[in-house]
Amino acid sequence: MLLATTIEPFDWKRILISDEAPVLFLLEIAFRCLVTYLLILGALRVTGRRGVRQLSIFELSIILALGSAAGDAMFYDDVPLLHVAVVFVMVTGLYLVFNRLTEHYPRFSDWLEGAPVLLIEDGEIKHEILKKQNLTQKELFGELRQYQVEHLGQVRRAYIEATGNVSIYFFADDQVRPGLPIWPERFGETRRRPEEAGPQACACCGHVQELPRGGTARCEVCQQEAWVPACAEKRIQ
């Protein structure tokens, strides 16, 4: 009953602008939009590409920025539509401006959205680069298994794209080399001292070295001491 006595339906003054806020408050809303939009872009940039997979950073920022404004205006009587309109105009304008900037300034585009980054080269993981992408080895191996990769010796190059997807280029079957197996069952055979002599793959970066049975060694690339028996299976049997 309280709502029925305090709210006048179709009160256009209340619908368009709040009685408690001056008209100049619309400028503050525009400023708030700018700051919030930049914060959203910054957060998405920091959290990494996996959080924006299959959506561009601009598309996701639009969803986050407009979602609350649109939802609140639908059922909160104290949210004036004119304020919401300013939010939509500002966010849409910022979207167009940032898109235009990325078209004309490639360096700005690479900084904001990210350029393709090489993660695997000639069957070996770029471990330091992998860590900078907020991507774990476990997540990378999960992506590779979706392409039916059995071991890193099958992979010539692998990139993480700006969308967060992983692109893979394979060795021809006659060029496949021994590599680090990525099946969970095989990767679980990690040992500091190999139980058999032969090619052993570093469990950290995938570099392959010949090791004697029971011998220990540091990886020549990443200086780790965990080894897995290398696999040399071809992709097409």
C-alpha positions as CSV (number, residue, x, y, z in Angstrom):
1,M,0.0,0.0,0.0
2,L,2.9,2.3,0.7
3,L,4.1,2.1,-2.9
4,A,0.7,2.8,-4.2
5,T,0.4,6.1,-2.3
6,T,4.0,7.3,-2.9
7,I,4.5,6.6,-6.6
8,E,2.4,8.3,-9.3
9,P,2.4,6.2,-12.5
10,F,3.7,7.8,-15.6
11,D,5.1,10.8,-13.8
12,W,7.3,12.0,-16.7
13,K,9.4,14.3,-14.5
14,R,10.3,11.3,-12.3
15,I,10.8,9.0,-15.3
16,L,13.2,11.3,-17.2
17,I,15.1,13.0,-14.4
18,S,15.4,12.7,-10.7
19,D,13.8,15.4,-8.4
20,E,16.8,15.0,-6.1
21,A,19.5,15.6,-8.7
22,P,20.2,18.8,-10.7
23,V,20.5,18.7,-14.5
24,L,24.3,19.1,-14.3
25,F,24.4,15.7,-12.6
26,L,24.2,14.3,-16.1
27,L,27.8,15.5,-16.7
28,E,28.9,13.6,-13.6
29,I,27.2,10.5,-15.0
30,A,29.1,10.9,-18.2
31,F,32.4,11.3,-16.2
32,R,31.4,8.2,-14.1
33,C,30.9,6.3,-17.4
34,L,34.3,7.2,-18.7
35,V,36.1,6.2,-15.5
36,T,34.1,3.0,-15.1
37,Y,34.7,2.0,-18.8
38,L,38.4,2.5,-18.4
39,L,38.4,0.5,-15.2
40,I,36.5,-2.4,-17.0
41,L,39.0,-2.4,-19.9
42,G,41.9,-2.3,-17.4
43,A,40.5,-5.2,-15.4
44,L,40.0,-7.3,-18.5
45,R,43.5,-6.5,-19.7
46,V,45.1,-7.5,-16.4
47,T,43.1,-10.7,-15.9
48,G,44.3,-12.1,-19.2
49,R,42.9,-13.5,-22.4
50,R,41.3,-16.6,-21.1
51,G,38.6,-14.5,-19.4
52,V,37.5,-13.0,-22.7
53,R,37.6,-16.1,-24.9
54,Q,35.5,-15.9,-28.1
55,L,34.5,-12.3,-27.2
56,S,36.5,-9.2,-28.1
57,I,37.5,-7.1,-25.1
58,F,35.2,-4.4,-26.4
59,E,32.2,-6.7,-26.7
60,L,32.7,-7.9,-23.2
61,S,33.1,-4.4,-21.9
62,I,29.8,-3.3,-23.5
63,I,28.1,-6.3,-21.8
64,L,29.5,-5.4,-18.4
65,A,29.0,-1.7,-18.7
66,L,25.5,-1.7,-20.0
67,G,24.1,-4.7,-18.2
68,S,23.6,-3.0,-14.9
69,A,22.3,0.2,-16.4
70,A,19.7,-1.5,-18.5
71,G,18.6,-3.9,-15.7
72,D,18.3,-1.2,-13.1
73,A,16.2,1.0,-15.3
74,M,13.7,-1.8,-16.0
75,F,12.5,-2.2,-12.4
76,Y,13.9,0.5,-10.1
77,D,11.5,3.5,-10.0
78,D,14.2,5.9,-8.8
79,V,16.5,5.3,-11.8
80,P,15.6,8.1,-14.4
81,L,15.7,7.0,-18.0
82,L,17.5,10.2,-19.0
83,H,20.4,9.1,-16.8
84,V,20.4,5.7,-18.4
85,A,20.3,7.3,-21.8
86,V,23.5,9.2,-21.0
87,V,25.1,6.0,-19.9
88,F,24.2,4.2,-23.1
89,V,25.4,7.2,-25.3
90,M,28.7,7.5,-23.4
91,V,29.5,3.7,-23.4
92,T,28.5,3.4,-27.1
93,G,30.6,6.5,-28.0
94,L,33.6,5.1,-26.1
95,Y,33.2,1.8,-27.9
96,L,33.3,3.5,-31.3
97,V,36.2,5.7,-30.3
98,F,38.3,2.9,-29.0
99,N,37.5,0.8,-32.0
100,R,38.7,3.6,-34.3
101,L,41.9,4.0,-32.3
102,T,42.7,0.3,-32.6
103,E,42.2,0.5,-36.4
104,H,44.5,3.5,-36.8
105,Y,47.1,2.7,-34.2
106,P,48.3,-1.0,-34.3
107,R,50.5,-0.5,-31.2
108,F,47.5,0.7,-29.2
109,S,45.5,-2.3,-30.4
110,D,48.2,-4.7,-29.4
111,W,48.5,-3.2,-26.0
112,L,44.8,-3.2,-25.4
113,E,43.6,-6.4,-27.0
114,G,46.9,-8.2,-27.1
115,A,48.8,-9.5,-30.1
116,P,49.2,-13.2,-30.9
117,V,51.9,-14.7,-28.6
118,L,54.1,-17.7,-29.4
119,L,53.7,-20.4,-26.7
120,I,55.3,-23.4,-28.3
121,E,58.1,-23.5,-30.8
122,D,59.6,-26.7,-32.3
123,G,58.0,-28.9,-29.6
124,E,59.2,-26.8,-26.6
125,I,57.2,-24.5,-24.3
126,K,58.1,-20.9,-23.9
127,H,57.8,-21.2,-20.2
128,E,58.4,-17.6,-19.2
129,I,56.0,-16.3,-21.8
130,L,53.4,-18.8,-20.7
131,K,53.5,-17.5,-17.2
132,K,53.0,-13.9,-18.4
133,Q,49.8,-14.9,-20.2
134,N,48.1,-16.1,-16.9
135,L,47.9,-19.5,-18.5
136,T,49.0,-22.7,-16.7
137,Q,50.7,-25.6,-18.3
138,K,47.6,-27.7,-17.3
139,E,45.3,-25.4,-19.2
140,L,47.6,-25.3,-22.2
141,F,47.7,-29.1,-22.4
142,G,44.0,-29.2,-22.1
143,E,43.7,-27.0,-25.2
144,L,46.2,-29.1,-27.1
145,R,44.3,-32.3,-26.3
146,Q,41.2,-30.8,-28.0
147,Y,43.3,-30.9,-31.2
148,Q,44.2,-34.6,-30.6
149,V,47.8,-33.7,-29.7
150,E,49.5,-36.6,-27.9
151,H,52.9,-35.0,-27.3
152,L,54.7,-31.7,-27.9
153,G,57.0,-33.3,-30.6
154,Q,54.0,-33.1,-32.9
155,V,53.6,-29.3,-32.5
156,R,55.7,-27.0,-34.7
157,R,54.2,-23.7,-33.3
158,A,51.3,-22.8,-31.1
159,Y,50.0,-19.3,-30.5
160,I,47.5,-17.8,-28.1
161,E,45.3,-15.3,-30.0
162,A,43.9,-12.1,-28.7
163,T,40.5,-13.9,-28.3
164,G,42.1,-16.4,-25.9
165,N,41.9,-19.3,-28.4
166,V,45.0,-21.4,-29.2
167,S,46.2,-21.8,-32.8
168,I,48.4,-24.8,-33.6
169,Y,50.7,-25.6,-36.5
170,F,51.8,-29.2,-36.7
171,F,54.9,-31.0,-38.0
172,A,54.4,-33.3,-41.0
173,D,54.2,-36.9,-39.8
174,D,57.7,-37.7,-41.2
175,Q,59.1,-34.7,-39.2
176,V,57.6,-35.6,-35.8
177,R,60.2,-35.7,-33.1
178,P,60.3,-37.1,-29.6
179,G,58.4,-34.8,-27.3
180,L,56.8,-34.3,-23.9
181,P,53.6,-36.4,-23.6
182,I,50.5,-34.4,-22.5
183,W,48.2,-37.3,-21.7
184,P,47.5,-37.1,-17.9
185,E,48.4,-40.8,-17.6
186,R,51.8,-40.3,-19.3
187,F,52.6,-37.0,-17.7
188,G,52.1,-38.7,-14.3
189,E,55.3,-40.7,-14.9
190,T,57.4,-37.7,-14.0
191,R,60.7,-38.8,-12.4
192,R,63.8,-37.1,-11.2
193,R,65.8,-40.2,-12.1
194,P,64.7,-41.9,-15.3
195,E,63.9,-45.6,-14.9
196,E,65.0,-46.3,-18.5
197,A,67.8,-44.9,-20.6
198,G,66.8,-42.9,-23.7
199,P,65.2,-39.6,-24.7
200,Q,63.6,-37.9,-21.7
201,A,61.4,-34.8,-21.9
202,C,61.6,-32.0,-19.4
203,A,58.3,-31.9,-17.5
204,C,58.5,-28.1,-17.4
205,C,59.4,-26.9,-20.9
206,G,59.4,-30.1,-23.0
207,H,63.1,-30.0,-24.0
208,V,64.3,-33.5,-24.9
209,Q,67.6,-34.9,-23.7
210,E,69.2,-38.3,-23.8
211,L,69.6,-39.5,-20.2
212,P,71.1,-42.8,-18.8
213,R,69.0,-45.0,-16.6
214,G,68.9,-43.7,-13.0
215,G,70.9,-40.6,-14.0
216,T,70.0,-37.0,-13.0
217,A,70.4,-33.9,-15.1
218,R,69.3,-30.3,-15.3
219,C,67.3,-29.3,-18.3
220,E,69.5,-27.3,-20.7
221,V,66.7,-24.8,-21.3
222,C,64.8,-24.2,-18.0
223,Q,67.2,-25.8,-15.5
224,Q,64.5,-28.0,-14.0
225,E,65.2,-31.7,-13.0
226,A,61.9,-33.4,-13.6
227,W,61.7,-35.8,-16.6
228,V,59.1,-37.8,-18.5
229,P,59.9,-40.5,-21.0
230,A,59.6,-38.8,-24.4
231,C,56.9,-40.0,-26.9
232,A,57.5,-40.1,-30.6
233,E,54.0,-41.2,-31.9
234,K,52.8,-39.7,-35.1
235,R,49.5,-37.8,-35.3
236,I,48.1,-40.1,-38.0
237,Q,48.8,-43.8,-37.4
